[in-house]
Amino acid sequence: MQFPATFEALITEANQLKLYKKLIEQLNKDFLLANINVDFHEDILPTSLKLILHETIFDLIQNKFNDYLNLLYIIDVPEKQIKSLDGEDTLLLSEQVSFLILKREWQKVWYRNNY
């Protein structure tokens, strides 16, 4: 299975398969497990989801790095992918990490739905 390479492709696929709400539920579940106080409403617009997730990750990197690492561990974002990112620009890094988080959450939802 080839997973989406962009945020837009991921959201389009989730909507086509009627799994967008499941994706939001998975995000909420993992953020709760990481003790990060973010709750995405199940009807959140994709653009708002992207913005809030990006802001949250940026804040975690800047102010709560241990919580950020814990979140990545709980979501199970591959360490190799994180290490391949350029950490010079924190704003860009947080955007890229946000997509990696969404992509990993999408994989969980997709596999659960198909197997």
C-alpha positions in Angstrom: 0.0 0.0 0.0 1.3 3.4 -1.0 0.4 6.0 1.7 -0.2 9.6 0.8 2.8 11.9 0.3 1.0 15.2 1.0 -1.4 16.5 3.6 -4.0 17.2 0.9 -3.7 13.6 -0.5 -4.0 12.1 3.0 -7.2 14.1 3.7 -8.7 13.3 0.3 -8.1 9.6 0.8 -9.5 9.7 4.4 -12.6 11.5 3.2 -13.1 9.1 0.2 -12.9 6.1 2.5 -15.1 7.8 5.1 -12.4 7.5 7.7 -11.7 11.1 8.5 -13.5 10.9 11.8 -11.6 7.8 12.7 -8.4 9.7 12.0 -9.4 12.4 14.4 -10.4 9.9 17.0 -7.0 8.2 16.7 -5.2 11.6 17.1 -7.3 12.4 20.2 -6.6 9.0 21.7 -2.8 9.3 21.2 -2.6 12.9 22.4 -4.5 11.9 25.5 -2.1 9.0 26.1 0.8 11.5 25.9 -1.0 13.8 28.4 -1.1 16.6 25.9 -4.2 18.7 26.3 -5.4 19.0 22.7 -8.8 17.8 21.7 -9.7 17.9 18.0 -13.5 18.0 17.4 -14.6 15.2 15.1 -16.0 17.8 12.6 -12.9 19.9 12.5 -12.0 21.2 9.0 -8.8 19.8 7.5 -7.3 23.2 7.3 -8.0 23.9 11.0 -6.6 20.4 11.9 -3.4 21.1 10.0 -3.0 24.6 11.7 -3.8 23.4 15.2 -1.6 20.4 14.9 1.3 22.5 13.5 1.0 25.0 16.3 0.8 22.3 19.0 3.9 20.6 17.7 5.8 23.9 17.4 4.9 24.7 21.0 6.0 21.3 22.2 9.3 21.5 20.4 9.9 25.0 21.8 8.7 24.6 25.3 8.0 21.0 26.3 10.6 18.9 24.4 10.2 15.8 26.6 6.4 15.8 26.0 7.2 16.1 22.2 9.5 13.1 22.3 6.9 11.2 24.4 4.2 12.0 21.8 6.4 10.7 19.0 7.0 7.5 20.9 3.3 7.0 21.6 2.3 7.6 18.1 5.2 5.5 16.9 6.6 7.9 14.3 9.7 6.2 12.9 12.9 7.7 14.4 14.7 7.4 11.1 12.1 9.7 9.5 12.5 12.3 12.3 16.3 12.2 12.1 16.2 12.7 8.3 14.5 16.1 8.8 16.5 19.4 8.9 16.1 20.8 12.4 17.5 24.3 11.6 14.1 25.9 11.1 11.8 25.0 13.9 8.7 26.2 12.1 9.4 24.1 9.1 10.4 21.1 11.3 7.2 21.3 13.2 5.2 21.3 9.9 7.1 18.3 8.6 6.7 16.4 12.0 2.9 17.3 12.0 2.6 15.5 8.6 4.6 12.5 9.8 2.3 12.3 12.8 -0.8 12.5 10.6 0.7 9.9 8.2 1.4 7.5 11.0 -2.1 7.9 12.5 -3.6 7.4 9.0 -1.6 4.1 8.7 -3.1 2.9 12.0 -6.6 3.8 10.9 -6.2 2.4 7.4 -4.8 -0.9 8.6 -7.5 -1.3 11.3 -10.2 -0.6 8.7 -8.8 -3.0 6.1 -7.6 -6.0 8.3 
